[in-house]
């Protein structure tokens, strides 16, 4: 995939880890943040870890959004709608927005092991309402541990990808498969994102209880379900 990837919220653990993995795979990544200086510092840290040839830069979220046609939202739910409204004028027609957001109750002072009720059904469906026409929304990466992303070992985890746009869904499956160990599975329509978000809340509870970094693996599917062409 030759298109630039803008990771919005890329200074946080999840966004930084995804950016790190994709840069190691040879992708070109723009770290996005509310503060361009923080984004540039994160980019410098990745260059130091990966090498001077790493294709990474740092910008504020709006500038990063304007410079890429594949955007990844890796922000807490409390800033979700505000960020989308801020960057909407910068998003190009034909872009893909990957939403990793999980609407955890912790964002309003509740527990991190349960999700909030979203009027649209899920955070990803809220995104679909807020982006410009002609932009595809894909839900993915909710259940991948930030700690594992920021490590070097392969990640034994399945990434379920959901979208109403079949070509965007396939593009994100290809991107997910660039992370060693990850299997990317077609999870159907975007409305299934609500299930992914709830599974993530369950995983958080398991990780708290057992002090681990669990993910999910799906068994019993034919081999072609895991193949990304």
N, C-alpha and C positions, 0 to 999 in steps of 0.2 A: 504494500500500500504506500503510494508516494505522497499522498496528501498530508499537509501539516495537521498535527493534532494539538488543539488548545485544551489544556487541562486546567479548568477553572476551579480555584481552591487548591491549586497544586502545591501550596506550601504546607498543607495539612498532611497527616500520615497516609491517608488513602490515596490522595492525588499524587503526592510525591512518590509513593511506591509504584503506582501505575506508570507515571512518567519514567521512572528509573527502569522499569522492566521493558518498556517500549523503546527507550533510547538504547538499551543494551541489544535490542533486536534490530537496531539500525533505523528506527523511525525518527522523524523530525518532530520535535515537541516544543510547544510554547507554554511555559508555566504562567498561569494567570493568577492574580491576587488583587485584592482591593488596593494594596500598596505595591507599586511597581518595584520599589527597592527590595522588598521582601522576596518578590518573585525572582529578581535578578540574583539575589543571594542564594536562593534555592537552586537556580540554574548553575551557578558557580560550584555549588556543593556537588551536584550531579557530575559536572565536568571533572571535578577532582577525583570522583569515585570511578568514573567510566573511562576517562581519558580526554585529552584535549580535542579529539576529533568528534566528540559527542555533539550531535545536532540538537542543541537545546538553547533556549533563550528565555528571558523573563519580561513580562509586560503587565500592565494593569488589565483587569478582566475585559474591558471593552475593546482595548487595542488587540488583545489576544484573540478575541472573538472575530474581529474584522479581518485578521490575518490568516484565518484557517477556515476550512469548510467541514471540519470534524471537531465538535466541541464535546468535552466530557465534564459533566457537573459532579464535583466531589466536595460538596458543601453541606453543612448542617441544615436540617429542614427549616430552622427558624429564619434562615437567610435566603431560602429557595425562591419564593415569589419575587422578592425585592431584587435579587440578582437578575432574574429573567427579564424583569421590566427594564432594568438598567441596560442590559446588553442587547435588547430586542432590536434597536436601530442598527446595530453593528452586524447582526447575523445575516449571512448571505443566503439568498434563495438557492435551494438545492443542497443546503448544508444538512448534516446529520448531527443531532444532539443526543448524546448518550447520557442517560440519567442514572446515577448510582445511588441517589438519595433514598434514605429510609426515614419516614416520619415518626421518629421515636418519641414517646411520651416525655422523655428526658428533656426535650427541647422546650417544654412548658412546665418543667419542674416535677415531672412524674418519673416513672421507672423506665430504664433503658431496655427493659425486657418486654415491652409491649408497644404497639403502634397506635398512632392517633387515627381517628376516623377522618378521612379526606372526602370532601364533597364529591370530587371527581372520581374517586375510587382508589387512587394511588398518587404518589408524588409524580410519577412519570406521566400520568394522564393529566395532572395539573400543568405539567410542562407543555404538553401537546396543546392545551388551551391558550398558553401564553406566548408561544413562539410565533413568528410570522408565518403566513401561508407559504406553502412550498418548501417547508422545512420538515424533515422526518425525525421522529422521536423514537429512540430505542432504549429499553430498560435492560440493564446488565450490570454485573460486577458487585451487586449488593452484598453477596455472601462471601466475598474473598477477603481474608484477613489482612489488614494493613501491616501487621507485624511480619507476616510471611512475604508480602509484596516487597517489603524493605530489606528482606534477607536475600541470599543468593541461591538457595536450594530450589529445585523444582517445586511447584505448588500442586499437590495432589487434590485438586478441586475441580468440580464442574461449574461452568458459567452458563446459566440459562439466559438466553437472549430473546426478548419479546419486542415485537413491533408490528404495526399495521402495514409497513412498507417492506416487502420481501427483499428488495435489493439492499436496503439499508440494514436489514437484519443479517443478511449474508456478509456484508462488509464488516460488521461488528464481530461476527463469528470469526472471520479471518484475523481480525485484530486481537481477539481474545486468545486465539490459538498460537500467537507469537510469544505468549508467556509460557515458558517451559513447564510441562506437567498439566497444564490446563486443558480440559476438553470443553468445547463450546457446543451447546445443544440448542436447537431451534425450539423455543418455548411457546411459540404461537403468538397470538394477538397481544397488543399492548395492555389490554384489560387484565391479562394474567400477571402484570407487574405487582398487583396488590398481594398476590400470593408470595412472590419473591420477597417483598418487603416484610411480610409476616414471618417467613422462614428465617430471615436475618435476625429478627428480634428473638426468635427461639434460639438461634445459634449464640447470640450474645449471652443469653441466660445460661446456656450450657458451658460457655467459656468461663463465665464468672464462677459457676458452681464447681467446675472441675479444673479450673486454672489452665486452660488450653487455648488453642487457636484453631478450632474446628471449622471445617467447610462441609460441602455436600458432594456425594458421588451417587449417580443414578445407575442402577444395575438392571439387567434384563432387556435392554434395548438392543436392536440389531446393530452391527458394526457401523453401518452407513449413517446411523444417527449421530455418531461422533466424528464422522469424516467432514472436513471442510475443504472444498475444492476451489 
